[in-house]
Amino acid sequence: MKLIWKLLRRHLSIGQLVGFFFANLLGMLIVLLSLQFYEDIVPAFTGEDSVMKNTYIIVSKHIAATNALGGEAQTFTAADISDFESQGFTRRVGTFTASQYQVYGSLSMGGMGMGTEMFFESVPDDFVDTKWPASRDGEVPIILPRSYLAIYNFGFAQTKNLPKLSEGVVSMVQMDLRLRGEGGREVTCKGRVVGFSNRLNTVLVPQAFMQKTNAELAPNAMTEPTRLIVEVKNPTDDAIATYIQDHGYELENDTLEAGRATYFLKVVAGIVMAVGLLISALSFYILMLSIYLLVQKNAEKLQNLLLIGYSPARVSRPYQLLTIGLNALVLLLAFALLFWLRGIYLERLWQMFPTLSEGSVTTTVLIGFALFVIVSFFNIIAIRRKINRLTPRFKRLKGGLYRTINGK
Amino acid sequence: MNTITLHHTLPRVFRGRTDIQSDIWQQEVTFERGHLYLIEAASGTGKSSLCSYLIGYRGDYEGTMCFDGHDIRELCTYDWTVLRQRSLSIMFQELRVFPELTAWENVQVKNQLTQYKSDAEIATYFETLDIADKRDTRLGHLSYGQQQRVALIRALCQPFDFLLADEPVSHLDAENTRVMGELMMAEAQRQGAGVIITSIGHHMDLPYEKVFKL
């Protein structure tokens, strides 16, 4: 093998191989980086949420100074709801039920106590994506918006020198709840935060608990809902935005914007990836041309080796190993650069989206390896075919005549 | 492989010519294992073509050539590879050696493939042919006669049923020609192989069993 390599490395153009190396590295890096960046940034828009699917939108009526003063209804009537339900883009509509009593929640940690007035809301249980997590006896499970914790941690705690709280710590603490309704009726119970949501901008409790406490504490209050939760078929559908605007409604979360942003992000990432693939394909051609040229320049030597008994497979091997080696080096270097660049942009992303969870690198790594395998496979086949052409082959023609294919 | 037979073969460039007077072309010819043949040829009679056909390098001839009765045109690349490693050794007129490798490496290129001779045996060949001091010299720096001797050693580093030597001694003096002939015949006899030598005049003085005029 050493001798064969000594023979066949002649006419090897380092310049061409370096050209291939960097072109392939660039292509590979662009493909992997665009893929990984997409993976990492998409959760910031879609907010893959354990509590609420991204096909849910929350709708309220527009609050303007005039109707706030004039007492125009900001609640949804049964007619509003059924109209919403009849729209083509709607899958189903649920209503928010608000607590009709006052809530005072307090918690104590290590001798330090905090308390606040608060409120509860609930939506039909089947709109909560995950089942209400089982809570310990008598504790009311509560889902908080993740932004509340962020406000506390980055706004409140920082200025007041209070400890920052992680989601885990908050979930460990039991809360004392005092509910006070009509005519001084009062209920006390325990509560516990069981989850956080990026998308639901309210303090959510189970529907059953809400119905029970409302019936108990405010049996006479009957109000129409102020907010609707709607499951739509496709959050990027333009018809939704039009409908909402026409009826003077407001979207409370940015699902639609996020849907569009995600779509554009997908398109941009796709274009960038296509450019990367194109560069990869071109670099593949550089390598193939370089190897073809090499085979051509060394044709006589290769032919001599074949004539003294070397098999085409054996004389192909040095070139095949060379390309596999180069491809592997490109892959490893592309991974190294990818993780380095990813470290840099993740830091920036986290400054913008503190709650952003890190995307997975598995897909990118797998795609990288898949590209490596595919490109190497085609390299191996192409080299072998090229070398095979150096060996004369005969073909029987009509009438018993023979013609040499290739060869002389 | 025990026989090489030529059934009415003719290089395609000679097609249509009526003046061919040859013991080989357009004849029924059989070469048998264990025998020694000389093919004498004038320049331009197709000697090198014959060798190219037999080693599977070219196929531009009419008629058929058979190894043990099998048409060699039916052989695939793999068959040829095996044949060239185990049954058919050829010393090319144009040598087909590698000038950028040393004399020793040129032989090793073949021997590493076949694992047929020990380093000691090869070294003895170098001594016998009086090129031991050229072992580590790049082949391109050797004279044609010296290169011919290296090519012979390479041709002997494999098992063979037939040894085909195309003008093996064209550039050698009488003494080296004699030594080369002895080496070749010793190895061929050891292996029980057939030997086919071509020549355009100056040839080894060996007990040829049959002489063909091409």
Interface residues (C-beta under 8 A of the other chain):
Chain A: L3 I4 K6 L7 R10 K301 N304 L305 L306 L307 I308 G309 Y310 S311 P312 N388 T391 P392 R393 F394 R396 L401 Y402 R403 T404 G407 K408
Chain B: I55 G56 Y57 R58 G59 D60 Y61 E62 R73 T77 Y78 W80 T81 R84 Q85 I90 F92 R96 V97 F98 E100 L101 E105 Q108 V109 K110 Q112 L113 T114 R154 Q158
